[in-house]
Amino acid sequence: MKVTVTDDCISCGACESICDAVFSIEDKAVVNEAAVAGNEDCVKEAADACPVSAIVVE
């Protein structure tokens, strides 16, 4: 699974609150690639919860 965050990110923190093992907020959400494996369910949940659809899961 590949996870990216687009420049549409508004740094609202929703992804981090749902899946803090993978997402952290700096200027925009940052993905910890090493933590994606094993956390696929919360990554998908965070992507669905993103208010601006800035999380792309492939």
Protein Blocks (a to p, Z undefined) as FASTA:
>chain_A
ZZdddfkbgolommmmmmmmlpccdfbccddfklmgoplmmmmmmmmmpmnlpaccZZ
